[in-house]
Amino acid sequence: MKYKITLGDVMKFQRDERRLDFTKIGLAIKRAREANGMTQEDLADLIFTTAPMISNLEQGKKAVRPDNLAKVCKALGLSADFVLN
């Protein structure tokens, strides 16, 4: 099932960024990536970034920017709400 990232999702993310648990977001991204049978390299190629960047996101070491979150969600067929909650 595919979801569309809306401007409202991005705005909500920007307002809530300081309260977000990036470790939980990263874990949700990792689980979705693995459920789709993708490697970090596969996901990185889809969103035009690097595998180490994906690794940092999944480990919560790096805050995910709204535009990158939208790209990840689109590539994995997720809603931003699923990842943020």
Biopython code that builds the backbone (N, CA, C, O; Angstrom):
import numpy as np
from Bio.PDB.StructureBuilder import StructureBuilder

atoms = [
    (1, "MET", "N", (0.841, -1.171, 0.000)),
    (1, "MET", "CA", (0.000, 0.000, 0.000)),
    (1, "MET", "C", (0.891, 1.241, 0.000)),
    (1, "MET", "O", (1.797, 1.351, 0.827)),
    (2, "LYS", "N", (0.647, 2.159, -0.904)),
    (2, "LYS", "CA", (1.451, 3.368, -1.023)),
    (2, "LYS", "C", (0.745, 4.532, -0.338)),
    (2, "LYS", "O", (-0.481, 4.633, -0.374)),
    (3, "TYR", "N", (1.519, 5.401, 0.278)),
    (3, "TYR", "CA", (0.993, 6.585, 0.939)),
    (3, "TYR", "C", (1.623, 7.822, 0.335)),
    (3, "TYR", "O", (2.741, 7.777, -0.180)),
    (4, "LYS", "N", (0.914, 8.902, 0.402)),
    (4, "LYS", "CA", (1.393, 10.163, -0.119)),
    (4, "LYS", "C", (1.825, 11.042, 1.055)),
    (4, "LYS", "O", (1.091, 11.183, 2.033)),
    (5, "ILE", "N", (3.006, 11.625, 0.956)),
    (5, "ILE", "CA", (3.485, 12.558, 1.977)),
    (5, "ILE", "C", (2.911, 13.923, 1.638)),
    (5, "ILE", "O", (3.090, 14.424, 0.528)),
    (6, "THR", "N", (2.228, 14.513, 2.591)),
    (6, "THR", "CA", (1.609, 15.809, 2.352)),
    (6, "THR", "C", (2.433, 16.917, 2.994)),
    (6, "THR", "O", (3.304, 16.660, 3.826)),
    (7, "LEU", "N", (2.148, 18.137, 2.600)),
    (7, "LEU", "CA", (2.794, 19.289, 3.206)),
    (7, "LEU", "C", (2.499, 19.327, 4.702)),
    (7, "LEU", "O", (3.353, 19.716, 5.499)),
    (8, "GLY", "N", (1.298, 18.924, 5.077)),
    (8, "GLY", "CA", (0.938, 18.874, 6.498)),
    (8, "GLY", "C", (1.839, 17.933, 7.279)),
    (8, "GLY", "O", (2.212, 18.229, 8.414)),
    (9, "ASP", "N", (2.194, 16.793, 6.676)),
    (9, "ASP", "CA", (3.102, 15.855, 7.334)),
    (9, "ASP", "C", (4.456, 16.501, 7.588)),
    (9, "ASP", "O", (5.034, 16.354, 8.665)),
    (10, "VAL", "N", (4.956, 17.221, 6.580)),
    (10, "VAL", "CA", (6.256, 17.880, 6.702)),
    (10, "VAL", "C", (6.190, 18.975, 7.747)),
    (10, "VAL", "O", (7.107, 19.112, 8.558)),
    (11, "MET", "N", (5.119, 19.759, 7.742)),
    (11, "MET", "CA", (4.973, 20.846, 8.721)),
    (11, "MET", "C", (4.905, 20.280, 10.140)),
    (11, "MET", "O", (5.518, 20.823, 11.059)),
    (12, "LYS", "N", (4.159, 19.189, 10.311)),
    (12, "LYS", "CA", (4.062, 18.555, 11.629)),
    (12, "LYS", "C", (5.434, 18.094, 12.078)),
    (12, "LYS", "O", (5.810, 18.276, 13.237)),
    (13, "PHE", "N", (6.182, 17.499, 11.165)),
    (13, "PHE", "CA", (7.525, 17.023, 11.482)),
    (13, "PHE", "C", (8.402, 18.185, 11.926)),
    (13, "PHE", "O", (9.131, 18.066, 12.911)),
    (14, "GLN", "N", (8.342, 19.299, 11.218)),
    (14, "GLN", "CA", (9.182, 20.446, 11.565)),
    (14, "GLN", "C", (8.820, 20.988, 12.937)),
    (14, "GLN", "O", (9.711, 21.377, 13.692)),
    (15, "ARG", "N", (7.539, 21.026, 13.282)),
    (15, "ARG", "CA", (7.121, 21.515, 14.600)),
    (15, "ARG", "C", (7.563, 20.575, 15.710)),
    (15, "ARG", "O", (7.946, 21.023, 16.791)),
    (16, "ASP", "N", (7.513, 19.286, 15.450)),
    (16, "ASP", "CA", (7.762, 18.283, 16.480)),
    (16, "ASP", "C", (9.196, 17.781, 16.519)),
    (16, "ASP", "O", (9.519, 16.920, 17.337)),
    (17, "GLU", "N", (10.072, 18.302, 15.647)),
    (17, "GLU", "CA", (11.416, 17.745, 15.497)),
    (17, "GLU", "C", (12.174, 17.644, 16.816)),
    (17, "GLU", "O", (12.877, 16.661, 17.046)),
    (18, "ARG", "N", (12.044, 18.630, 17.670)),
    (18, "ARG", "CA", (12.798, 18.612, 18.929)),
    (18, "ARG", "C", (12.310, 17.540, 19.894)),
    (18, "ARG", "O", (13.044, 17.140, 20.798)),
    (19, "ARG", "N", (11.087, 17.075, 19.711)),
    (19, "ARG", "CA", (10.532, 16.070, 20.606)),
    (19, "ARG", "C", (10.584, 14.667, 20.027)),
    (19, "ARG", "O", (10.170, 13.713, 20.685)),
    (20, "LEU", "N", (11.080, 14.526, 18.824)),
    (20, "LEU", "CA", (11.081, 13.221, 18.166)),
    (20, "LEU", "C", (12.178, 12.322, 18.715)),
    (20, "LEU", "O", (13.264, 12.781, 19.072)),
    (21, "ASP", "N", (11.874, 11.047, 18.774)),
    (21, "ASP", "CA", (12.848, 10.039, 19.176)),
    (21, "ASP", "C", (13.416, 9.432, 17.900)),
    (21, "ASP", "O", (12.797, 8.564, 17.286)),
    (22, "PHE", "N", (14.597, 9.894, 17.508)),
    (22, "PHE", "CA", (15.170, 9.460, 16.244)),
    (22, "PHE", "C", (15.583, 7.994, 16.266)),
    (22, "PHE", "O", (15.703, 7.378, 15.207)),
    (23, "THR", "N", (15.803, 7.425, 17.444)),
    (23, "THR", "CA", (16.099, 5.995, 17.533)),
    (23, "THR", "C", (14.871, 5.180, 17.118)),
    (23, "THR", "O", (14.994, 4.200, 16.383)),
    (24, "LYS", "N", (13.692, 5.584, 17.588)),
    (24, "LYS", "CA", (12.459, 4.881, 17.211)),
    (24, "LYS", "C", (12.146, 5.062, 15.731)),
    (24, "LYS", "O", (11.710, 4.124, 15.064)),
    (25, "ILE", "N", (12.370, 6.270, 15.221)),
    (25, "ILE", "CA", (12.147, 6.515, 13.798)),
    (25, "ILE", "C", (13.071, 5.624, 12.982)),
    (25, "ILE", "O", (12.647, 5.006, 12.005)),
    (26, "GLY", "N", (14.325, 5.562, 13.382)),
    (26, "GLY", "CA", (15.299, 4.730, 12.678)),
    (26, "GLY", "C", (14.927, 3.263, 12.701)),
    (26, "GLY", "O", (15.094, 2.556, 11.707)),
    (27, "LEU", "N", (14.423, 2.806, 13.838)),
    (27, "LEU", "CA", (14.014, 1.408, 13.946)),
    (27, "LEU", "C", (12.829, 1.116, 13.021)),
    (27, "LEU", "O", (12.777, 0.058, 12.393)),
    (28, "ALA", "N", (11.889, 2.044, 12.940)),
    (28, "ALA", "CA", (10.743, 1.869, 12.034)),
    (28, "ALA", "C", (11.212, 1.816, 10.586)),
    (28, "ALA", "O", (10.714, 1.009, 9.801)),
    (29, "ILE", "N", (12.164, 2.667, 10.231)),
    (29, "ILE", "CA", (12.710, 2.671, 8.875)),
    (29, "ILE", "C", (13.415, 1.349, 8.590)),
    (29, "ILE", "O", (13.241, 0.761, 7.522)),
    (30, "LYS", "N", (14.209, 0.890, 9.547)),
    (30, "LYS", "CA", (14.945, -0.367, 9.359)),
    (30, "LYS", "C", (13.988, -1.548, 9.185)),
    (30, "LYS", "O", (14.167, -2.371, 8.288)),
    (31, "ARG", "N", (12.982, -1.624, 10.039)),
    (31, "ARG", "CA", (12.019, -2.735, 9.940)),
    (31, "ARG", "C", (11.286, -2.724, 8.600)),
    (31, "ARG", "O", (11.081, -3.771, 7.986)),
    (32, "ALA", "N", (10.896, -1.534, 8.157)),
    (32, "ALA", "CA", (10.197, -1.430, 6.878)),
    (32, "ALA", "C", (11.125, -1.794, 5.723)),
    (32, "ALA", "O", (10.714, -2.469, 4.778)),
    (33, "ARG", "N", (12.364, -1.349, 5.801)),
    (33, "ARG", "CA", (13.336, -1.672, 4.748)),
    (33, "ARG", "C", (13.533, -3.176, 4.658)),
    (33, "ARG", "O", (13.509, -3.747, 3.568)),
    (34, "GLU", "N", (13.729, -3.819, 5.808)),
    (34, "GLU", "CA", (13.934, -5.264, 5.829)),
    (34, "GLU", "C", (12.684, -6.011, 5.371)),
    (34, "GLU", "O", (12.786, -7.026, 4.682)),
    (35, "ALA", "N", (11.500, -5.514, 5.751)),
    (35, "ALA", "CA", (10.246, -6.152, 5.324)),
    (35, "ALA", "C", (10.080, -6.080, 3.811)),
    (35, "ALA", "O", (9.435, -6.941, 3.212)),
    (36, "ASN", "N", (10.662, -5.053, 3.193)),
    (36, "ASN", "CA", (10.618, -4.917, 1.745)),
    (36, "ASN", "C", (11.760, -5.661, 1.062)),
    (36, "ASN", "O", (11.903, -5.596, -0.159)),
    (37, "GLY", "N", (12.573, -6.367, 1.844)),
    (37, "GLY", "CA", (13.672, -7.148, 1.284)),
    (37, "GLY", "C", (14.781, -6.291, 0.697)),
    (37, "GLY", "O", (15.455, -6.696, -0.250)),
    (38, "MET", "N", (14.964, -5.121, 1.256)),
    (38, "MET", "CA", (15.961, -4.191, 0.735)),
    (38, "MET", "C", (17.180, -4.126, 1.655)),
    (38, "MET", "O", (17.072, -4.290, 2.870)),
    (39, "THR", "N", (18.325, -3.884, 1.053)),
    (39, "THR", "CA", (19.531, -3.592, 1.826)),
    (39, "THR", "C", (19.611, -2.078, 2.020)),
    (39, "THR", "O", (18.861, -1.318, 1.408)),
    (40, "GLN", "N", (20.525, -1.663, 2.876)),
    (40, "GLN", "CA", (20.745, -0.229, 3.051)),
    (40, "GLN", "C", (21.203, 0.400, 1.739)),
    (40, "GLN", "O", (20.838, 1.531, 1.419)),
    (41, "GLU", "N", (21.998, -0.340, 0.992)),
    (41, "GLU", "CA", (22.467, 0.155, -0.300)),
    (41, "GLU", "C", (21.308, 0.340, -1.275)),
    (41, "GLU", "O", (21.265, 1.323, -2.014)),
    (42, "ASP", "N", (20.364, -0.611, -1.274)),
    (42, "ASP", "CA", (19.189, -0.503, -2.151)),
    (42, "ASP", "C", (18.396, 0.767, -1.841)),
    (42, "ASP", "O", (18.040, 1.527, -2.742)),
    (43, "LEU", "N", (18.127, 0.984, -0.559)),
    (43, "LEU", "CA", (17.364, 2.168, -0.159)),
    (43, "LEU", "C", (18.139, 3.441, -0.478)),
    (43, "LEU", "O", (17.569, 4.419, -0.963)),
    (44, "ALA", "N", (19.422, 3.424, -0.207)),
    (44, "ALA", "CA", (20.257, 4.597, -0.498)),
    (44, "ALA", "C", (20.207, 4.941, -1.982)),
    (44, "ALA", "O", (20.102, 6.113, -2.343)),
    (45, "ASP", "N", (20.280, 3.943, -2.831)),
    (45, "ASP", "CA", (20.222, 4.178, -4.277)),
    (45, "ASP", "C", (18.885, 4.795, -4.691)),
    (45, "ASP", "O", (18.841, 5.669, -5.556)),
    (46, "LEU", "N", (17.796, 4.337, -4.069)),
    (46, "LEU", "CA", (16.470, 4.852, -4.416)),
    (46, "LEU", "C", (16.287, 6.321, -4.053)),
    (46, "LEU", "O", (15.570, 7.049, -4.738)),
    (47, "ILE", "N", (16.935, 6.752, -2.978)),
    (47, "ILE", "CA", (16.745, 8.143, -2.546)),
    (47, "ILE", "C", (17.991, 8.994, -2.786)),
    (47, "ILE", "O", (18.104, 10.106, -2.270)),
    (48, "PHE", "N", (18.914, 8.463, -3.566)),
    (48, "PHE", "CA", (20.110, 9.206, -3.978)),
    (48, "PHE", "C", (20.949, 9.703, -2.803)),
    (48, "PHE", "O", (21.292, 10.881, -2.705)),
    (49, "THR", "N", (21.264, 8.762, -1.918)),
    (49, "THR", "CA", (22.155, 9.057, -0.791)),
    (49, "THR", "C", (23.102, 7.875, -0.642)),
    (49, "THR", "O", (23.229, 7.060, -1.555)),
    (50, "THR", "N", (23.760, 7.780, 0.495)),
    (50, "THR", "CA", (24.737, 6.717, 0.714)),
    (50, "THR", "C", (24.243, 5.716, 1.760)),
    (50, "THR", "O", (23.378, 6.028, 2.579)),
    (51, "ALA", "N", (24.805, 4.521, 1.714)),
    (51, "ALA", "CA", (24.464, 3.496, 2.705)),
    (51, "ALA", "C", (24.848, 3.942, 4.124)),
    (51, "ALA", "O", (24.076, 3.699, 5.052)),
    (52, "PRO", "N", (26.021, 4.591, 4.332)),
    (52, "PRO", "CA", (26.318, 5.068, 5.690)),
    (52, "PRO", "C", (25.284, 6.072, 6.221)),
    (52, "PRO", "O", (25.015, 6.109, 7.422)),
    (53, "MET", "N", (24.716, 6.870, 5.339)),
    (53, "MET", "CA", (23.661, 7.804, 5.758)),
    (53, "MET", "C", (22.433, 7.036, 6.231)),
    (53, "MET", "O", (21.835, 7.383, 7.250)),
    (54, "ILE", "N", (22.057, 5.997, 5.499)),
    (54, "ILE", "CA", (20.921, 5.157, 5.896)),
    (54, "ILE", "C", (21.224, 4.485, 7.230)),
    (54, "ILE", "O", (20.355, 4.418, 8.100)),
    (55, "SER", "N", (22.429, 3.993, 7.399)),
    (55, "SER", "CA", (22.836, 3.362, 8.649)),
    (55, "SER", "C", (22.705, 4.343, 9.816)),
    (55, "SER", "O", (22.179, 3.989, 10.871)),
    (56, "ASN", "N", (23.179, 5.562, 9.627)),
    (56, "ASN", "CA", (23.071, 6.577, 10.688)),
    (56, "ASN", "C", (21.621, 6.884, 11.020)),
    (56, "ASN", "O", (21.276, 7.057, 12.189)),
    (57, "LEU", "N", (20.760, 6.955, 9.994)),
    (57, "LEU", "CA", (19.337, 7.195, 10.236)),
    (57, "LEU", "C", (18.723, 6.057, 11.033)),
    (57, "LEU", "O", (17.988, 6.285, 11.993)),
    (58, "GLU", "N", (19.028, 4.828, 10.628)),
    (58, "GLU", "CA", (18.440, 3.662, 11.299)),
    (58, "GLU", "C", (18.910, 3.529, 12.740)),
    (58, "GLU", "O", (18.181, 3.004, 13.582)),
    (59, "GLN", "N", (20.094, 3.988, 13.029)),
    (59, "GLN", "CA", (20.624, 3.898, 14.391)),
    (59, "GLN", "C", (20.261, 5.109, 15.245)),
    (59, "GLN", "O", (20.599, 5.162, 16.428)),
    (60, "GLY", "N", (19.578, 6.073, 14.651)),
    (60, "GLY", "CA", (19.190, 7.271, 15.390)),
    (60, "GLY", "C", (20.345, 8.204, 15.664)),
    (60, "GLY", "O", (20.234, 9.097, 16.504)),
    (61, "LYS", "N", (21.457, 8.013, 14.965)),
    (61, "LYS", "CA", (22.631, 8.857, 15.170)),
    (61, "LYS", "C", (22.494, 10.203, 14.474)),
    (61, "LYS", "O", (23.206, 11.156, 14.790)),
    (62, "LYS", "N", (21.581, 10.265, 13.535)),
    (62, "LYS", "CA", (21.438, 11.475, 12.736)),
    (62, "LYS", "C", (19.963, 11.835, 12.658)),
    (62, "LYS", "O", (19.120, 10.974, 12.408)),
    (63, "ALA", "N", (19.655, 13.099, 12.869)),
    (63, "ALA", "CA", (18.279, 13.563, 12.719)),
    (63, "ALA", "C", (17.913, 13.517, 11.245)),
    (63, "ALA", "O", (18.685, 13.946, 10.387)),
    (64, "VAL", "N", (16.752, 13.005, 10.966)),
    (64, "VAL", "CA", (16.302, 12.910, 9.578)),
    (64, "VAL", "C", (15.599, 14.214, 9.195)),
    (64, "VAL", "O", (14.695, 14.676, 9.892)),
    (65, "ARG", "N", (16.028, 14.791, 8.085)),
    (65, "ARG", "CA", (15.399, 16.021, 7.599)),
    (65, "ARG", "C", (14.048, 15.676, 6.987)),
    (65, "ARG", "O", (13.862, 14.563, 6.496)),
    (66, "PRO", "N", (13.105, 16.610, 7.006)),
    (66, "PRO", "CA", (11.769, 16.337, 6.456)),
    (66, "PRO", "C", (11.799, 15.873, 5.006)),
    (66, "PRO", "O", (11.043, 14.975, 4.632)),
    (67, "ASP", "N", (12.659, 16.469, 4.184)),
    (67, "ASP", "CA", (12.699, 16.054, 2.781)),
    (67, "ASP", "C", (13.233, 14.639, 2.638)),
    (67, "ASP", "O", (12.768, 13.885, 1.783)),
    (68, "ASN", "N", (14.208, 14.267, 3.466)),
    (68, "ASN", "CA", (14.721, 12.897, 3.418)),
    (68, "ASN", "C", (13.702, 11.902, 3.974)),
    (68, "ASN", "O", (13.582, 10.784, 3.472)),
    (69, "LEU", "N", (12.977, 12.311, 5.002)),
    (69, "LEU", "CA", (11.938, 11.441, 5.546)),
    (69, "LEU", "C", (10.890, 11.161, 4.477)),
    (69, "LEU", "O", (10.432, 10.027, 4.335)),
    (70, "ALA", "N", (10.514, 12.177, 3.735)),
    (70, "ALA", "CA", (9.528, 11.995, 2.663)),
    (70, "ALA", "C", (10.055, 11.029, 1.615)),
    (70, "ALA", "O", (9.306, 10.178, 1.136)),
    (71, "LYS", "N", (11.322, 11.141, 1.250)),
    (71, "LYS", "CA", (11.915, 10.244, 0.249)),
    (71, "LYS", "C", (11.946, 8.802, 0.761)),
    (71, "LYS", "O", (11.617, 7.871, 0.026)),
    (72, "VAL", "N", (12.342, 8.623, 2.017)),
    (72, "VAL", "CA", (12.405, 7.282, 2.608)),
    (72, "VAL", "C", (11.010, 6.667, 2.650)),
    (72, "VAL", "O", (10.824, 5.513, 2.265)),
    (73, "CYS", "N", (10.032, 7.439, 3.118)),
    (73, "CYS", "CA", (8.665, 6.924, 3.203)),
    (73, "CYS", "C", (8.135, 6.532, 1.831)),
    (73, "CYS", "O", (7.501, 5.488, 1.679)),
    (74, "LYS", "N", (8.391, 7.359, 0.847)),
    (74, "LYS", "CA", (7.927, 7.049, -0.510)),
    (74, "LYS", "C", (8.586, 5.781, -1.029)),
    (74, "LYS", "O", (7.920, 4.930, -1.619)),
    (75, "ALA", "N", (9.892, 5.651, -0.814)),
    (75, "ALA", "CA", (10.624, 4.480, -1.298)),
    (75, "ALA", "C", (10.153, 3.199, -0.617)),
    (75, "ALA", "O", (10.170, 2.129, -1.226)),
    (76, "LEU", "N", (9.734, 3.303, 0.641)),
    (76, "LEU", "CA", (9.320, 2.124, 1.395)),
    (76, "LEU", "C", (7.804, 1.920, 1.404)),
    (76, "LEU", "O", (7.316, 0.926, 1.940)),
    (77, "GLY", "N", (7.058, 2.860, 0.810)),
    (77, "GLY", "CA", (5.601, 2.736, 0.786)),
    (77, "GLY", "C", (4.966, 2.956, 2.140)),
    (77, "GLY", "O", (3.974, 2.311, 2.478)),
    (78, "LEU", "N", (5.536, 3.871, 2.926)),
    (78, "LEU", "CA", (5.052, 4.142, 4.276)),
    (78, "LEU", "C", (4.436, 5.522, 4.369)),
    (78, "LEU", "O", (4.711, 6.394, 3.545)),
    (79, "SER", "N", (3.602, 5.713, 5.376)),
    (79, "SER", "CA", (3.118, 7.048, 5.684)),
    (79, "SER", "C", (4.074, 7.685, 6.694)),
    (79, "SER", "O", (4.712, 6.985, 7.480)),
    (80, "ALA", "N", (4.166, 8.989, 6.667)),
    (80, "ALA", "CA", (5.010, 9.690, 7.634)),
    (80, "ALA", "C", (4.488, 9.434, 9.050)),
    (80, "ALA", "O", (5.279, 9.309, 9.985)),
    (81, "ASP", "N", (3.172, 9.354, 9.213)),
    (81, "ASP", "CA", (2.595, 9.091, 10.534)),
    (81, "ASP", "C", (3.063, 7.756, 11.085)),
    (81, "ASP", "O", (3.347, 7.646, 12.278)),
    (82, "PHE", "N", (3.147, 6.745, 10.239)),
    (82, "PHE", "CA", (3.613, 5.435, 10.692)),
    (82, "PHE", "C", (5.040, 5.531, 11.246)),
    (82, "PHE", "O", (5.343, 4.985, 12.307)),
    (83, "VAL", "N", (5.895, 6.223, 10.524)),
    (83, "VAL", "CA", (7.296, 6.345, 10.934)),
    (83, "VAL", "C", (7.436, 7.222, 12.171)),
    (83, "VAL", "O", (8.236, 6.921, 13.057)),
    (84, "LEU", "N", (6.666, 8.300, 12.237)),
    (84, "LEU", "CA", (6.793, 9.233, 13.351)),
    (84, "LEU", "C", (6.134, 8.745, 14.618)),
    (84, "LEU", "O", (6.461, 9.219, 15.706)),
    (85, "ASN", "N", (5.210, 7.803, 14.500)),
    (85, "ASN", "CA", (4.536, 7.283, 15.689)),
    (85, "ASN", "C", (5.161, 5.981, 16.020)),
    (85, "ASN", "O", (4.766, 5.336, 16.991)),
]
sb = StructureBuilder()
sb.init_structure("model")
sb.init_model(0)
sb.init_chain("A")
sb.init_seg("    ")
for serial, (resi, resn, name, xyz) in enumerate(atoms, 1):
    if name == "N":
        sb.init_residue(resn, " ", resi, " ")
    sb.init_atom(name, np.array(xyz, "f"), 0.0, 1.0, " ", f" {name:<3s}", serial, name[0])
structure = sb.get_structure()
